[in-house]
């Protein structure tokens, strides 16, 4: 499992690990990093599929956390957030876990530090009131999949002020709707991004974005019914994976398409106005395409200065980390090799 840290100019930070890279064996034959978050003391929390790890700012494992810097949470972890008190919330495998500062399970959360959830979780966000929002998908009796969002109180119970029972599902297309990420607006509205299949049989995915009011109802000021689907290709599949909210409440979504206007696959970025219309200030039509064939974007974040960071992998070989920074509406591409292998 690998972690890399970059300087603001895109070079690898030589003060972190070995020339900016730290690799950690989690004791499994195959593992990968799934999420990262930074504590207020600048310690770095990373979840892999099997472990939760905490690193000191120099990249060494923090031996005061778990067993030698590692703790076990849900199994097949997907995402992590840090509460203001530095307690750690991890989701995966239909469960939500909260860890204390030392990596132990927090007995004040759920049942002995853990609570199960009725949805398959991919995304995780923390509200300003410390309530926990998770998003993913649910399977219907008709064997289709729909967007699913649930909200939990600080003690790990479902928040019944959200949609009456703490959870909500939304069908967009006829067969397969799946959330990958979630973000919270400053006004408390919840934005989720993912995919929607437009076909009953076969596959034709479009980027899908849904916005909910803070009570879990669909926000009809967004797209007329709270939902937006956007094709980035005429005859290909398009995935929305990362989502972020700018200060002006414009919504950014990053992902990838297997058929860009050039005919090749590339990463994509879309930007929406607060009403759900595409923002023509980005590339003239609200859609931007990466220039590298096969590059996939999985995550998105905003810097304090408003610059936009998109991260993923740099091509079909999956051996490079890709980091892209937007300066205003101009894409600056930085393809950064992480690890090279002989095979």
For each residue, the residues with C-beta under 8 A, 3 or more apart:
1: 23 24 25 26 31 32 33 46 48 51 53
2: 21 22 23 24 33 338 339
3: 17 21 22 23 24 33 36 44 46 55 59
4: 12 16 20 21 22 321 336 338
5: 12 13 16 17 20 59
6: 10 11 12 13 20 323 336
7: 10 11 12 13
8:
9:
10: 6 7 323 325 334 336
11: 6 7 20
12: 4 5 6 7 16 19 20 21 336
13: 5 6 7 16 20
14: 19 20
15: 58
16: 4 5 12 13 20 21 22 57 58 59
17: 3 5 20 21 22 23 58 59
18: 21 22
19: 12 14
20: 4 5 6 11 12 13 14 16 17
21: 2 3 4 12 16 17 18 338 339
22: 2 3 4 16 17 18 55 59
23: 1 2 3 17 339
24: 1 2 3 53 61 70
25: 1
26: 1 31 48 50 51 53 70
27: 50 51
28: 31 49 50
29:
30:
31: 1 26 28 48 49 50 51
32: 1 48 49
33: 1 2 3 36 46 47 48
34: 47 48 49 77 78 79 92
35: 46 47 77 78 79 80 124
36: 3 33 44 45 46 47 80
37: 44 45 80 81 82 88
38: 42 43 44 45 82
39: 42 43 44 45 54 82 86
40: 82 84 86
41: 86
42: 38 39 57
43: 38 39 54 55 56 57 62
44: 3 36 37 38 39 54 55 56 57
45: 36 37 38 39 52 53 54 55 80 82 88
46: 1 3 33 35 36 52 53 54 55 80
47: 33 34 35 36 51 52 53 73 77 78 79 80 90 92
48: 1 26 31 32 33 34 51 52 53 77
49: 28 31 32 34 75 76 77 92
50: 26 27 28 31 72 75 76 77
51: 1 26 27 31 47 48 70 71 72 73 77
52: 45 46 47 48 66 70 71 72 73 77 80 88 90 99 103
53: 1 24 26 45 46 47 48 61 65 66 69 70 71
54: 39 43 44 45 46 61 62 65 66 69 103
55: 3 22 43 44 45 46 59 60 61 62 69
56: 43 44 59 60 61 62
57: 16 42 43 44
58: 15 16 17
59: 3 5 16 17 22 55 56
60: 55 56 69
61: 24 53 54 55 56 65 68 69 70
62: 43 54 55 56 65 69
63: 68 69
64: 102
65: 53 54 61 62 69 70 71 101 102 103
66: 52 53 54 69 70 71 72 102 103 104
67: 70 71 103
68: 61 63
69: 53 54 55 60 61 62 63 65 66
70: 24 26 51 52 53 61 65 66 67 103
71: 51 52 53 65 66 67 99 103 104
72: 50 51 52 66 75
73: 47 51 52 77 90 92 97 99
74: 77 90 91 92 93 95 96 97 114
75: 49 50 72 92 93
76: 49 50 92 93
77: 34 35 47 48 49 50 51 52 73 74 80 90 91 92 93
78: 34 35 47 91 92 121 122 123 124
79: 34 35 47 90 91 92 121 122 123 124
80: 35 36 37 45 46 47 52 77 88 89 90 91 124
81: 37 88 89 124 125 126 132
82: 37 38 39 40 45 86 87 88 89
83: 86 87 88 89 98 126 130
84: 40 130
85:
86: 39 40 41 82 83 101
87: 82 83 98 99 100 101 106
88: 37 45 52 80 81 82 83 98 99
89: 80 81 82 83 96 97 98 99 124 126 132
90: 47 52 73 74 77 79 80 96 97 98 99
91: 74 77 78 79 80 95 96 97 117 121 124 134
92: 34 47 49 73 74 75 76 77 78 79 95 121
93: 74 75 76 77
94: 116 117 119 120 121
95: 74 91 92 114 115 116 117
96: 74 89 90 91 110 114 115 116 117 121 132 134 152 156
97: 73 74 89 90 91 105 109 113 114
98: 83 87 88 89 90 105 106 109 110 113 114 156
99: 52 71 73 87 88 89 90 103 104 105 106 113
100: 87 103 104 105 106
101: 65 86 87
102: 64 65 66
103: 52 54 65 66 67 70 71 99 100
104: 66 71 99 100 113
105: 97 98 99 100 109 112 113 114
106: 87 98 99 100 109 113
107: 112 113
108: 155
109: 97 98 105 106 113 114 115 154 155 156
110: 96 98 113 114 115 155 156 157
111: 114 115 156
112: 105 107
113: 97 98 99 104 105 106 107 109 110
114: 74 95 96 97 98 105 109 110 111 156
115: 95 96 109 110 111 152 156 157
116: 94 95 96
117: 91 94 95 96 121 134 150 152
118: 138 148 150 167
119: 94 134 135 136 137 138 148 149 150 167
120: 94 136 137 138 139 148
121: 78 79 91 92 94 96 117 124 134 135 136
122: 78 79 135 136 137 178 179 180 181 194
123: 78 79 134 135 136 179 180 181 182 192
124: 35 78 79 80 81 89 91 121 132 133 134 135 182
125: 81 132 133 135 182 183 184 190
126: 81 83 89 130 131 132 133 184
127: 130 131 132 133 151 184 188
128: 184 188
129:
130: 83 84 126 127 154
131: 126 127 151 152 153 154 159
132: 81 89 96 124 125 126 127 151 152 154
133: 124 125 126 127 149 150 151 152 182 184 190
134: 91 96 117 119 121 123 124 149 150 151 152 182
135: 119 121 122 123 124 125 147 148 149 150 179 181 182 192
136: 119 120 121 122 123 148 178 179
137: 119 120 122 145 146 147 148 177 178 179 194
138: 118 119 120 145 146 148 169
139: 120 143 144 145
140: 143 144 145 146 171
141:
142:
143: 139 140
144: 139 140 171 174 175 176
145: 137 138 139 140 175 176 177 178
146: 137 138 140 169 170 171 172 177
147: 135 137 169 170 171 172 177 178 179 192 194 208 210
148: 118 119 120 135 136 137 138 167 168 169 170 179
149: 119 133 134 135 167 168 169 170 179 182 190 192 212 216
150: 117 118 119 133 134 135 158 162 166 167 168
151: 127 131 132 133 134 158 159 162 166 167 216
152: 96 115 117 131 132 133 134 156 157 158 159 166
153: 131 156 157 158 159
154: 109 130 131 132
155: 108 109 110
156: 96 98 109 110 111 114 115 152 153
157: 110 115 152 153 166
158: 150 151 152 153 162 165 166 167
159: 131 151 152 153 162 166
160: 164 165 166
161: 215
162: 150 151 158 159 166 167 168 214 215 216
163: 166 167 168 215 216 217
164: 160 216
165: 158 160
166: 150 151 152 157 158 159 160 162 163
167: 118 119 148 149 150 151 158 162 163 216
168: 148 149 150 162 163 212 216
169: 138 146 147 148 149
170: 146 147 148 149 177 210 218 226 227
171: 140 144 146 147 177
172: 146 147 177 196 208 210 227 229
173: 176 177 196 197 198 199 206 208 229
174: 144 197 198 199 200
175: 144 145 197 199 200 201
176: 144 145 173 195 196 197 203 205
177: 137 145 146 147 170 171 172 173 194 195 196 197 208
178: 122 136 137 145 147 194 195 196
179: 122 123 135 136 137 147 148 149 182 192 193 194 210
180: 122 123 193 194 195 239 240 241 242 255
181: 122 123 135 192 193 194 240 241 242 243 299 300
182: 123 124 125 133 134 135 149 179 190 191 192 193 243
183: 125 190 191 243 244 245 251
184: 125 126 127 128 133 188 189 190 191 245
185: 188 189 190 191 245 249
186: 245 247 249
187: 214 249
188: 127 128 184 185 213 214
189: 184 185 211 212 213 214 219
190: 125 133 149 182 183 184 185 211 212 213 214
191: 182 183 184 185 209 210 211 212 243 245 251
192: 123 135 147 149 179 181 182 209 210 211 212 243
193: 179 180 181 182 207 208 209 240 241 242 243 253 255
194: 122 137 147 177 178 179 180 181 207 208 239 240 241
195: 176 177 178 180 205 206 207 208 238 239 240
196: 172 173 176 177 178 205 206 208 229
197: 173 174 175 176 177 203 204 205
198: 173 174 204 205 206 229
199: 173 174 175 202 203 204
200: 174 175
201: 175
202: 199
203: 176 197 199 237
204: 197 198 199 237
205: 176 195 196 197 198 237 238 239
206: 173 195 196 198 229 230 231 232 238
207: 193 194 195 229 230 231 232 238 239 240 253 255 268 270
208: 147 172 173 177 193 194 195 196 227 228 229 230 240
209: 191 192 193 227 228 229 230 240 243 251 253 272 276
210: 147 170 172 179 191 192 218 222 226 227 228
211: 189 190 191 192 218 219 222 223 226 251 276
212: 149 168 189 190 191 192 216 217 218 219 226
213: 188 189 190 216 217 218 219
214: 162 187 188 189 190
215: 161 162 163
216: 149 151 162 163 164 167 168 212 213
217: 163 212 213
218: 170 210 211 212 213 225 226 227
219: 189 211 212 213 222 226
220: 224 225 226
221: 274 275
222: 210 211 219 226 227 228 274 275 276
223: 211 226 227 228 275 276
224: 220 276
225: 218 220
226: 170 210 211 212 218 219 220 222 223
227: 170 172 208 209 210 218 222 223
228: 208 209 210 222 223 272 276
229: 172 173 196 198 206 207 208 209
230: 206 207 208 209 238 270 278 287
231: 206 207 234 238
232: 206 207 236 238 257 260 268 270 287 289
233: 236 237 238 257 258 259 260 261
234: 231 259
235: 259
236: 232 233 257 258 259 260 265
237: 203 204 205 233 257 258 259
238: 195 205 206 207 230 231 232 233 255 256 257 258 268
239: 180 194 195 205 207 255 256 257
240: 180 181 193 194 195 207 208 209 243 253 254 255 270
241: 180 181 193 194 253 254 255 256 296 297 298 299 312
242: 180 181 193 253 254 255 297 298 299 300 301 310
243: 181 182 183 191 192 193 209 240 251 252 253 254 300
244: 183 251 252 300 301 302 308
245: 183 184 185 186 191 249 250 251 252
246: 249 250 251 252 302 306
247: 186 306
248: 274
249: 185 186 187 245 246 274
250: 245 246 271 272 273 274 279
251: 183 191 209 211 243 244 245 246 271 272 274
252: 243 244 245 246 269 270 271 272 300 302 308
253: 193 207 209 240 241 242 243 269 270 271 272 300
254: 240 241 242 243 267 268 269 297 298 299 300 310 312
255: 180 193 207 238 239 240 241 242 267 268 296 297 298
256: 238 239 241 265 266 267 268 295 296 297 312
257: 232 233 236 237 238 239 260 265 266 268 289
258: 233 236 237 238 265
259: 233 234 235 236 237 263 264 265
260: 232 233 236 257 263 264 265 266 268 289 290
261: 233 289
262: 266 289
263: 259 260
264: 259 260 293 294
265: 236 256 257 258 259 260 293 294 295
266: 256 257 260 262 289 290 291 292 293 294 295
267: 254 255 256 289 290 292 295 296 297 310 312 322 324
268: 207 232 238 254 255 256 257 260 287 288 289 290 297
269: 252 253 254 282 287 288 297 300 308 310 326 331
270: 207 230 232 240 252 253 278 282 286 287 288
271: 250 251 252 253 278 279 281 282 286
272: 209 228 250 251 252 253 276 277 278 279 286
273: 250 276 277 278 279
274: 221 222 248 249 250 251
275: 221 222 223
276: 209 211 222 223 224 228 272 273
277: 272 273 286
278: 230 270 271 272 273 285 286 287
279: 250 271 272 273 282 286
280: 284 285 286
281: 271 286 329
282: 269 270 271 279 285 286 287 288 329
283: 286 287 288 289 329
284: 280
285: 278 280 282
286: 270 271 272 277 278 279 280 281 282 283
287: 230 232 268 269 270 278 282 283
288: 268 269 270 282 283 331
289: 232 257 260 261 262 266 267 268 283
290: 260 266 267 268 295 297 324 331 333
291: 266 333
292: 266 267 295 314 315 322 333 335
293: 264 265 266 315 316
294: 264 265 266 315 316
295: 256 265 266 267 290 292 312 313 314 315 322 335
296: 241 255 256 267 312 313 322
297: 241 242 254 255 256 267 268 269 290 300 310 311 312 322 324
298: 241 242 254 255 311 312 313
299: 181 241 242 254 310 311 312
300: 181 242 243 244 252 253 254 269 297 308 309 310 311
301: 242 244 308 309 311
302: 244 246 252 306 307 308 309
303: 306 307 308 309
304:
305:
306: 246 247 302 303
307: 302 303 325 326 327
308: 244 252 269 300 301 302 303 325 326
309: 300 301 302 303 323 324 325 326
310: 242 254 267 269 297 299 300 322 323 324 325 326
311: 297 298 299 300 301 321 322 323 324
312: 241 254 256 267 295 296 297 298 299 321 322
313: 295 296 298 318 319 320 321 322
314: 292 295 319 320 321 322 335 336 337
315: 292 293 294 295 318 319 320 322
316: 293 294
317: 320
318: 313 315
319: 313 314 315 337 338 339 340 341
320: 313 314 315 317 335 336 337 338
321: 4 311 312 313 314 336 337 338
322: 267 292 295 296 297 310 311 312 313 314 315 334 335 336
323: 6 10 309 310 311 334 335 336
324: 267 290 297 309 310 311 331 332 333 334
325: 10 307 308 309 310 332 334
326: 269 307 308 309 310 329 330 331 332
327: 307 330 332
328:
329: 281 282 283 326
330: 326 327
331: 269 288 290 324 326
332: 324 325 326 327
333: 290 291 292 324
334: 10 322 323 324 325
335: 292 295 314 320 322 323
336: 4 6 10 12 314 320 321 322 323
337: 314 319 320 321 340
338: 2 4 21 319 320 321
339: 2 21 23 319
340: 319 337
341: 319
342:
343:
